[in-house]
Amino acid sequence: MHDIRAIRENPAAFDAALARRGLDPMSAELLALDMQRREAIHRSETLQAELNALSREAGAARAKKDEAEFDRLRRLVADRKDHIARLNEAAAGYDQQLKDALLRIPNSPLATVPVGRDETENVEIRRWGSPRNFAFPPREHFEIAGVRPGMDFEAAAKISGSRFVVLRGAVVRVHRALAQFMLDTHVNDHGLTETWTPVLVKEEAMYGTNQLPKFAEDSYQTTNGWWLIPTSEVTLTNLVAGEILDESALPIRMTAHTQCFRSEAGSAGKDTTGMLRQHQFEKVEMVTICAPEAALDEHERMTKCAEAILERLGLPYRTIVLCTGDMGFGAQKTHDLEVWLPGQNRYREISSVSTCGQFQARRMNARFRGAGGKPEYVATLNGSGLAVGRCLIAVLENGQQADGSVDLPEVLWPYLGGKTRISATGILE
């Protein structure tokens, strides 16, 4: 959420940041609400001072047994109380309107973020690995002979509907091995603290990490008001909500493996075959809580953590910086990692790593106390490390062989009891 004081001090800069996202100016509307709110508060405080004085005068009149004067002052006191109540109600209304408006405005992009309208104007910053030259036409993951016995979309549709999958046998073992490999790498090599969190959260947690109010249709809500998390960014980041941390505790670096849930609203017709875009999926998430001045270095570090997973799996990828028109709502800057999928003959997103600055912390009231003693908002960062299902797709497609078998990355062998491949009949061997 934006700081209204910063908007008040430099409305032109605020509008310029929105313009880089392709949005119309909003400072005038926000500042008008802010002015009405502040005027109501000021008038209320002025009347409160008058009320206090009148109350003292009424007390003195009663002590003197001047009933006429006491009755006059009592009527004035009642009038002031009524007026103050109306002003406080008006101020609260303006405050809520201002808060609602601020909650719907995306974060300001950093100056280094390229300006663009959509994904076609994202900027590639590096590549790793070279796509394999196949001696046969590579298939998509769900078409590979050895994968088909372990990837059942019809069974999932029978019990849940479209965009779900049932995994069995060798395929689900590889899926589980990938998640375990990611967690072990992040904990043992990258210094992240493994954390287990709920997948059901209160509404305020979704507000804290900017899923609400703007993206309510993209998530699932239970009948008793809980929300299913779209990623453990929600739970990990909200662990510091309402806290004042000591600066010595920063940075806090966490990772979690959870089920994730998305309604995929607005994605009708996109990636309808296979398991690339599902309502229920798994991710290994990374979250960092740090001092604001450390956020950009942390962003680079987290990007390297995600890249390391792909490199150890031997999966070609490219890293891009998202333009202003493609960047997420809460992000100041985002790196996307796109893995090579030979079945589609293209790179597809497998991780987004974003720095949010103090945008989420302001929504959550998450602060730290530095050397100066005055609390200030922390910075928050999040990133996929990685999306497990999409990583499974990449491993299967890049390791496929002409006979329908799949050679698996060496780093997974210890997690599979020494097994190195999926046979053309779907057996781990």
Secondary structure, DSSP 8 states (H G I E B T S, - for coil): ---HHHHHH-HHHHHHHHHHTT----HHHHHHHHHHHHHHHHHHHHHHHHHHHHHHHHHHHHHTT-HHHHHHHHHHHHHHHHHHHHHHHHHHHHHHHHHHHHHTS-----TTS---SSGGG-EEEEEES-----SS----GGG-TTTGGGEEHHHHHHHT-SS--EE-HHHHHHHHHHHHHHHHHHHHTT--EE----SEE-HHHHHHTT-TTTTGGGSEE-TTS-EE-SSTHHHHHHTTTT-EEEGGG--EEEEEEEEEE---TT-TTSS-STTSS-SEEEEEEEEEEE-GGGHHHHHHHHHHHHHHHHHHHT--EEEEE--TTTS-TT-SEEEEEEEEETTTTEEEEEEEEEE-TTHHHHHHT-EEE-TTS-EEE-EEEEEEEEEHHHHHHHHHHHHB-TTS-EE--GGGGGGGTT--EE-TTS-B-
